[in-house]
Amino acid sequence: MYDIQWPEGFVPGFTDNFCSNEVIVAGLTSADIWPLLAVPARWPEYYANAADVEIHGGKGPELAAGDSFFFRTFGFPVPARVVECVAPVKGQPARLAWQGWAGEPGADDRLDVHHAWLIEDLSEGRVRILTQESQKGAPARELAATVPNPMINGHQDWLNGLVAAARAAKA
């Protein structure tokens, strides 16, 4: 199986918070998942923790490498920039990753994140969806100390909603 490609400064284990969520389901493909994930305007349809999504510069509706966008999640306004965007192709996983932030550079409440997705077709008609996020800053340290970890639970809700929306779209 493939893994996430981490940029310098966001390697898990060296940041203030990290979460990893994964599902493997039968009956779906990366092509079924991709349009629901790569079009952020669709996120609020199946994930209650995403709101006010917009892609800047007249781009979209599908994200592309270099795109800047905005959304609200976990109580944070998050401007973000897409740093990896590879649509599904037979024999290789789909990849989507962005770096997002909240707060001013150098501020005590600054949060920096790298959120990555990997969608991989597996044998026997299964798909693997992996999402991981690495975070830096005081808000990340607070999230890491919270039990249960709201990032783990929130991202699991995102995965569950994504799978349910893909199944509904196929029905």
RANORNOR-V435851 format. One record per residue. N is the residue number from 1. RES is the residue in three letters. D_LAST is the distance of its C-alpha to the last C-alpha in Angstrom with 2 decimals. Layout:
N_RES_D_LAST ; N_RES_D_LAST
This chain:
1_MET_28.32 ; 2_TYR_28.95 ; 3_ASP_30.17 ; 4_ILE_30.59 ; 5_GLN_33.44 ; 6_TRP_35.69 ; 7_PRO_38.13 ; 8_GLU_41.68 ; 9_GLY_42.15 ; 10_PHE_38.70 ; 11_VAL_38.94 ; 12_PRO_37.76 ; 13_GLY_40.75 ; 14_PHE_42.87 ; 15_THR_41.08 ; 16_ASP_41.22 ; 17_ASN_37.69 ; 18_PHE_34.87 ; 19_CYS_31.48 ; 20_SER_29.00 ; 21_ASN_25.50 ; 22_GLU_23.22 ; 23_VAL_20.11 ; 24_ILE_19.12 ; 25_VAL_15.71 ; 26_ALA_14.34 ; 27_GLY_11.20 ; 28_LEU_11.31 ; 29_THR_13.96 ; 30_SER_16.32 ; 31_ALA_14.96 ; 32_ASP_11.59 ; 33_ILE_13.87 ; 34_TRP_16.67 ; 35_PRO_15.70 ; 36_LEU_14.97 ; 37_LEU_18.31 ; 38_ALA_20.50 ; 39_VAL_20.04 ; 40_PRO_21.84 ; 41_ALA_21.36 ; 42_ARG_17.76 ; 43_TRP_19.20 ; 44_PRO_20.18 ; 45_GLU_16.66 ; 46_TYR_15.83 ; 47_TYR_19.41 ; 48_ALA_22.05 ; 49_ASN_24.89 ; 50_ALA_24.46 ; 51_ALA_26.02 ; 52_ASP_28.03 ; 53_VAL_26.51 ; 54_GLU_28.29 ; 55_ILE_29.08 ; 56_HIS_32.75 ; 57_GLY_34.59 ; 58_GLY_32.17 ; 59_LYS_29.88 ; 60_GLY_26.12 ; 61_PRO_23.47 ; 62_GLU_22.78 ; 63_LEU_25.37 ; 64_ALA_28.00 ; 65_ALA_30.93 ; 66_GLY_33.69 ; 67_ASP_31.70 ; 68_SER_32.95 ; 69_PHE_30.69 ; 70_PHE_30.92 ; 71_PHE_28.96 ; 72_ARG_29.94 ; 73_THR_29.06 ; 74_PHE_30.95 ; 75_GLY_33.40 ; 76_PHE_34.40 ; 77_PRO_34.29 ; 78_VAL_33.31 ; 79_PRO_34.30 ; 80_ALA_32.92 ; 81_ARG_33.19 ; 82_VAL_30.79 ; 83_VAL_32.79 ; 84_GLU_30.28 ; 85_CYS_27.28 ; 86_VAL_26.10 ; 87_ALA_22.73 ; 88_PRO_21.09 ; 89_VAL_23.17 ; 90_LYS_23.16 ; 91_GLY_25.64 ; 92_GLN_25.95 ; 93_PRO_24.10 ; 94_ALA_22.87 ; 95_ARG_25.23 ; 96_LEU_25.51 ; 97_ALA_28.54 ; 98_TRP_30.54 ; 99_GLN_33.82 ; 100_GLY_34.12 ; 101_TRP_37.05 ; 102_ALA_38.33 ; 103_GLY_41.99 ; 104_GLU_44.91 ; 105_PRO_46.11 ; 106_GLY_48.71 ; 107_ALA_47.95 ; 108_ASP_47.87 ; 109_ASP_44.38 ; 110_ARG_42.90 ; 111_LEU_39.58 ; 112_ASP_38.41 ; 113_VAL_35.14 ; 114_HIS_33.40 ; 115_HIS_29.64 ; 116_ALA_27.92 ; 117_TRP_24.51 ; 118_LEU_23.97 ; 119_ILE_20.68 ; 120_GLU_21.42 ; 121_ASP_19.65 ; 122_LEU_21.17 ; 123_SER_21.81 ; 124_GLU_19.64 ; 125_GLY_16.28 ; 126_ARG_16.87 ; 127_VAL_17.17 ; 128_ARG_19.93 ; 129_ILE_19.96 ; 130_LEU_23.52 ; 131_THR_24.89 ; 132_GLN_28.61 ; 133_GLU_31.01 ; 134_SER_34.77 ; 135_GLN_36.89 ; 136_LYS_40.55 ; 137_GLY_42.69 ; 138_ALA_43.84 ; 139_PRO_40.49 ; 140_ALA_38.98 ; 141_ARG_41.80 ; 142_GLU_41.12 ; 143_LEU_37.40 ; 144_ALA_38.37 ; 145_ALA_40.78 ; 146_THR_38.35 ; 147_VAL_37.14 ; 148_PRO_34.29 ; 149_ASN_33.54 ; 150_PRO_31.40 ; 151_MET_30.16 ; 152_ILE_28.78 ; 153_ASN_27.08 ; 154_GLY_25.83 ; 155_HIS_24.41 ; 156_GLN_22.69 ; 157_ASP_21.04 ; 158_TRP_20.01 ; 159_LEU_18.54 ; 160_ASN_16.70 ; 161_GLY_15.30 ; 162_LEU_14.42 ; 163_VAL_12.47 ; 164_ALA_10.65 ; 165_ALA_9.95 ; 166_ALA_8.82 ; 167_ARG_6.36 ; 168_ALA_5.15 ; 169_ALA_5.58 ; 170_LYS_3.82 ; 171_ALA_0.00
